Amino acid sequence: MNVPMTTLDYFDRAVDRYGDAVGVVADDGTEYTYGEFAERVYRLANALAERGVERGDRVALLATNTHYFLETLFATNLVGTVNVPMNYRLTSGDYGYILRDSEAVAVIADFELAGKVEAVRGDVPTETFLGYRAGEIDGDWEDYGEALAEASPEAPDRPEIAEDDDATINYTSGTTGDPKGVVRTHRTEHYHAMLVTAHMELRDDDTYLWTLPMFHCNGWGHTYAVTGIGARHVCQRAFDPGETFRRIREYDVSYLCGAPTVLNRLIDHHEATGTRTTGDREVRITTAGSAPPAATIRTVEEAFGWRLLQLYGLTETAPLIATSNSPRRLAAGDPLEIKPKQGSAVLGTEIRVVDDDGADVPRDDETIGEIVVRGNQVMDRYLNQPEATEEAFSAKVAGYFHTGDLATIDSHGMVTIQDREKDIIISGGENISSIEVEDQLYDHPDVAKAAVIPVPSEEWGETPKALVVPREGADPNGDEIRDFLRERLARYKVPTSVEFVSDLPETATGKIQKYELRQEYWEGEERMIG
């Protein structure tokens, strides 16, 4: 039997099996059963339809970790439209690009964030603007709450949705500077959420705390998985370590996720305050982005009493493709050697590490190659970028997605990332295109040449550093350069330091040799990444 797999399977199961159970706790503490949550989803779906939003349209969303983020995700999929969650740390120019590239017909935005969309309103094709607490937004925005109150609470008629229909478009930094729209179908989202449920050990009695941004790969798939398994979402609008520990105790949280920088901030707060780290239940946390050092793992597991899981992937893979959460391996070896690895392939997923000719490297945990992956959770395509899509799936090995991560692989199939092939810096879980930053640097009148590279950071894993050759006769200042970039880039993309140099090493064709530049700053480190 072949039954189409759609994201609505997760919504329907929650409503059918757990309709009378609390499913969502809003940031302000308001509780919604899954039945009440479903009614709000139906109202939003009907409100969008009344405003002319139709099957196949794109609806953009700009919000932090809120109940209305979850409502929008399921409401858009319910009526066959495509959800476009946007990173809330970007600039107005970024939002203009995304809204134009995705051709979004509607946008739903939080009152604290809507101003950045309002600034580009005249340059985008979007016609419907819904704002949460619209009275606090400058501009002509309809109020989200009023729209729901006026709409029907009845379940809307569902169009026929195929599993290969687009479900979400997640934008990630591209190596050429412009963000790439990662198109994920109902099938890829459905399959990925099942993998998250299995490998992250989700159960219906779990309480999940949202410290991970929901827009990141749809919350690493937990928006769907936590709902479908019938667990409870606890929303936290903005990450704050003290508030995180408070909610863990108040709601007896059993599971949360966060990049290593989240772990570091929790550790700092705990060491400063001695606050209690759990409620009555055991806590597990999944981390990704970069492998935490042994000292971090030891503190989280011994001082906090939590169990740490490692996840590896990319926006293009939703992200889960590998995990070091292997009880057998951990029991047989040193956990502090195994847990920092990116891990081995999850169910139904094939991971290979290949050389420049596409041949598998030896499984000796020493030879470096690029990670390529094949699985049902991998994206369908890059939106409007067929050439980039073709390259991503055929550069070295046809039919595999090329991650750009350089790694070793051991005899158990566990991979450990050593370097990156793409010009991407991952700082605190956020992707930064070094080329995008360099393009802005070259607009500065005092910059003759520039290179942006990752350098080690205890707090963020790695951060961008700008190496600048000044124009002849110019005497630029590092702080002034950074102020210049802050006006053009999202704050997290601005280099944490600027160093002025007399020249930059180049190849015979004039390409700057970033590998050579990075070596100086990563000397003594085991790997060339954070």
N, C-alpha and C positions, 0 to 999 in steps of 0.2 A: 504494500500500500504506500502511496506517495501522497503525503499531506503537506501542503505548503507551510513553510515555517515563517511566521511573521512576529514582529515585536508585540503584537496585541495578544499573543498567547500568554505572555507574562502578566499583562493587565487583566485579562479575563480570568485567569486562574486566581489572582489575588482577590478579585471581586467575588467570584463564585465560592471560593473556599474560606476566605477570611474577611468577608464583608462586615462582620460585627466586631472584628479585632482592630485595635488602633494600629494603623499602618504608617501614618505620617505625623510627626511632631514638628510644628513650625518653629521658626527661630524664636518667636515670642512665647512659646510653650503651648499654643493652641493645638489640640489634638484632633485628628481626623481618623475615623475608622476607614477601612478600605471602601466601604459602601459610601460614606460621605465624600471621600476623595473621588470616587467614580462620578458622583453627581457633579462635582466641580469640574471634572474633566469633560463631562457631557456638556455642561453649560458653556465652557470655553470653545469646544468644538462647534457648537451651534452658533455662538457669537461670531466666530471666524467665518462660518458659512454665510451668515447674514450680511457680512461685509464683503462678500464676493470671492472669498478664498475657496479655490476648487482643488480637486484631486490633481496631484502633480506639481502644484505651486510650492514655492519655498517660503517658509516662515522663519525669520531670524529671531534669536533670543539672546538678550544681554542681561544676565542676572547672576547673582552670587548663589550660594547654596541655600535655596529657599523652596518652600512647598510649591510655589507657582512655577519654578523651573520644572519640577516633576510633572505638574499639571500640563504645562505647555508641551513637554516631550510627548506625552501620551495622547493629548488632544490632537496634535498635528498628525501623528501616525494614524489615529482613529479614523480620520476622514481622508486618508490617502495623500496628505501633503507631506512635505519633507522638512524636517527640523534642521535649522542651521544655528547651533549654539556657538556664541562668539566669546573669545577670551576677554574678560572684563579688564585686562590690564593694557589694552592696546590704545592707540591714538584715534582721533576722529578720522584721519586719513585712512587708517587701516580699515575702519568700519565702512567708510565710503567704498573702498575697493571690494570688500567682502559682499556688501549689499548689491553692488553692481555686478560682480562676477557671478554671484548666485542668483541674480535677478529676483531677489526676495520681494514678494508683493506685500508682506506685512512684517512688522517688527514689534516684539514685546520687550520692554526694557524696564529695569528697575529705576526708581526715582533718583537714586544717587548716580546712575550711570547714563541716563537718557540724554544728558546735555551733550555728550560726545557724538551722539547720533543726530541730535538736533542741529549741530554745527554743519553737517553735510547733507541735511535733508533735501536741499534743492538740487543736489547732484546725484540722487539715487532714484531708481524706478519704484521704490516702495510707496504704497498708497495708504496703507492702514498703519496707524501708530497707536499702540496700546501701552499705557504706562502704569506700573504699579505705584499707587499713591500719586496719580497724575497731577493733583493739585500742587504738588511740590516741584513740578517740572516746568521750566520756562519753555513755552511753545504750545502749540495746539495738539495736545495728546488726549485721547480718550482714556477714561479711568478703567483700569483692569477690573476692579471690584464691581463697579457699576455695570460694566458690560456683562459680567457673570450674573449679577442679580437680575438683569433684564432678560437674559436668555433662558430658553427652556431647559429644565433639568432632565428631560427625557433623553434616552440614548438616541443619537442620530442614526439615520440610515447609513450603513457602511457601504462604501463602494467595494467592488471586487478588488482585492489587493493581492498581487502576485508576490511570491517570495523574492523575485528578482527586481521588484520595484525599489527605487531609492527610498531609504528611510531617514538617513541623516547625512549631513555634509559637515565634516569637521575640518577647520582650517589649521594648517601647520606652516611654520616658517619654511620657505623654499630656499634652496642653495643659490638661486638666482635673485633672491631678495623678495619677490612677490610671494605672498602666501599661496599655498596649494590647497584646493578644496578636495579633501579626501572623501570620496563618495562611498557610503556603506549602505548595502541593501538590507531589506528585512531579513534575508537569509543569513548574511554575515553577522548582523547584530544578534539574531536569535542563537546562532551557533556559539558565538563568543560568550553570550550570557550563560549558556549551559556550561562552558568550560570554566568560567568564573565560579559558578555555583559549586562545581565539583572540586576544583583545585584550591579554592579559598575556603572550602568546607562550610558553605552556607547552610543554615537550617532555619526552620520557621520560628524557632524561639530566639533567634539572634536579634540583637538591637544594634543597628549600624549607625555610627556617628559620622556625619558628613564634614570631615576636615579637608578631604581631597576636593578640589574644584570640580563641580558637576560638568563643566564644559570640557574638561580634559577627557577626550575619547568617551564622552557621555559618562563621565565618572568611572573610567576604567571598566565600563559595562555594569557597574553596580546599580545604576538607575533601573535597569531592567531586571537584573538578577535578584536583588533584594526584594523587589516587588513580587516577582514571580514565585519566589520560594515562600512568600507570606511573612517575611521578617518585618521589623519596624525601622523606618527611617527617622533619624533625629537630625534635623537641620541645624547647622551653625553658620550663620550668615557670613562671618569672617573669622579666620583662624586666630585664636588667642589661646596661648597655652593654659593660663589659669582657668579660662572658661571651658576649655576642653576637659580638663581634669574634673571640673565641677559637674559637667554634664555626664561624664562617665560615671560618677558616683550617683547623681540624681536619677538617671535613667537606667542604671545598671547596664551600661554599654558592654557588649561582648566583642565588638569588632569595629575597626576603623582602618583607614589607609592614609598614607602620607609619604611625600618625598623625604630623603634624608635630612633636608633642612628643617622639616617639621619635627623629626626625631630630635635634632639638636636643640631646638627651641624648647621642646618638652623637657629635655634633660636639664637645660640651664635653669628652667623654672623650678623643677623638682629639687635640684641641688640648692637653690636659693631659699626655698620655702619649706621643703620637706613634706609637701602636700601628699595626701593619700592618693594612690594612682588607680585604684579599682573600686568598683562597687562590691556586690556580693559574688559576682561571677568572674571567671577567668577572662582575660582580655587577650586578643590576638591582633596584630597590626601587620598590614601588608605594605611594603615599601618598594619603590622602583625609582628609575631615573639614573641612579648611580649606586654602586654597592656601598653600604655603610661600612666603616672600619670596624675591626674586631672590638675596639673599646666601646663603640656605640652599641653594638649587638649585646655585649656583656652587660652594659648598664640597663638597656631596655628589658632584657630577660631576667637579670638578677635583681637589680634595684627596683624596677617597676613590677616585676613578676608577670610580665607579658610574654607572649610567644610571638616571635618575629618571623614573617614569611617574606620571601623575595619574589618579585614578579619582574619579568623582562618583556619588553615589546616596544612598539612605536604607535603613533597615531594611525598609521596605515594598517596596523595589525590589530587595533582596537583596545588595548595593546597586547593582551596575553598570548604569548607564544611559548614562553618557557618559565619555569620556576625551579628554585632549589628547595622547595618544600617537599622533601623526600624522606619520610621517617626511616626507611630502611638504610638509605645512604648516611643519614645523620647518625643513626645508631652504630653504624660500622666504621665511621671515621670521626675526624675532629670537626664538630659543628662550626667552629670559628674559621675553618678552612673551606667548608662546603657552603655555608649560608651566604658568604659574600659573592659567590659565583652567580652569574645570571641564570644558570640552571640548565635543565634538559627540557626537551620538547614536551608540551602538554598533549593530551589525547587528540588523535587525528591530525597531528601536525608533524611535518618533516622539517628538521633544521639541518643544514649542511654548512660547513666552513670550507670555502673554496679559494684556490689561488687565482691569479690573473687570467689563467686559461680555462677556468671553470672546473678544474679537477679538485677533488677532495684532498685537503691537507691531511697529514698523518694525525691520528688521535693520540698525540703524545703530550698534550697540554703545553706545548712549547711553540709549535709552528703556527704562524699567524696567517689568517686568511679572512675573507669577508663572509659574514653570516648571510645566507640566503634561506628563504623559508617558503613553504607551501602548506596551505591549510584553508579550510572553509571560512575562517574568521578574517582572512586577509581582504583588504579593500577591493572594490570592484574596479575603480579607476580614479584618476585625478580629473576633476571637473574642468572641461574646456581645454585640457592639455594632453592631447593624444600622443605627442612626441615624448613627453615626460613619462607618460604611462607605459609606452612601449619600452623605453630605456629601463624603467624600474623593473620590468618583468623579463628582460632579455639581455641585459648588459653582458653578463658572463655565462649565465645558465638560463636557457629558455624555460619559461613556465614557473619560475621562482621569483618571489619578490626580493629585491636586493636592498638590504637594510643600510648599507654604508658603514656598518659597525665592523671593525676589525677585531678578531678574537682568536683564541685557541680553543681546542676541543679535546676533552680527555677520553679515556677508554669507556666511560659510562655515558658519553654523549653530552656531558655538561660543558657549557661554553663559558668563557671568561673574557669579557671585552677588554682589549688592550689599547685601542686607538679608534679614531673615526676617519673614514675616507672622505666623507662629505664635509663641507665648510659649515658645520653646525656645532654650536656650543650649547650644552645643556646645563643651565644654571638654576639650581633649586627646582628642578623639574620642568622648567620652561625652555623651549627651543629658541635659540637665537641664531639667525643667519648672519655669519660674519661678513658676508658680501653686502647684505643690506646696510650694516653699520658702516662698512667701508665706503659705500656709495654716498652716504651722508657726509662722511669725513671729507671726501673729495670736493664737496660743495663749499667747504670752508676756504676762504681766500688765502690762508696762510699754509695750506697743506699741499705739498708736492707729491708725496707718496704716502700710502698708509697700508697697514696690515693689522687685522684684528685676530687675535689668537686666544685660546683658553689658557688660563693659568690656575694653579691649585688654590682652593679656598676651603678653609675648615668649615665655614658656615654653609656655603652653597655647593660644595663639591668642586666646582670650577666657576670662574667668572671671566667675562671678556676683558682683554687688555688691548689698548691701541698703541701700536708702534708707528710713530709719525716722523717723516722726513719733512722739515719745514721748507717752504719756498725760500729762494735766495733773498736775503735781506729782511726776512720776516723773523719775528721773535714772539711766537705764540706762547700762551700760557695754558697749562693742562686744565685748570679749573674752567677757563674760558671755553676751551674746546668741549668740555663735558656739558657746560651750560648750553652751548650751541646745539649739541646733540639732543639734549632734553626737550628742546622745542620741536624736534622732528621725529623722535622715536619714543616708544613706550619706555618708561623709566627703567624697567628691568633689562632693557637692551643696551643701555648706556654703559660704556666701559667703566669699570671701577677704578682704573688707573690709565694714565696716558704717559708714555715715555717717548722722548724725542731722541732720534738717532740720526747719524750722518748718512746712512744708506741702508737698503734692505737687500738681502741676497736674492738673486733672480736666476732663472734658467736661461738658456741661450735664446729662448723665444720670448723672454721678458716676463715670465710668470714668477711671482714672488714665491720663494720656497718656505712655506709656512712650517713644514716639518722641521727644518733646520732652526727656525726661530723658536719653536716650542721646546726643543731639546734643552735649551739653556734653563728654562723655567721649570721643567719637570725632572731635572737631574736629581737622582736619589729616590724618585718615585718608582713604584713597580710598574705603573702603567702611565700612558700619556693622556689619561682622562681622569675626571674627578669621580 
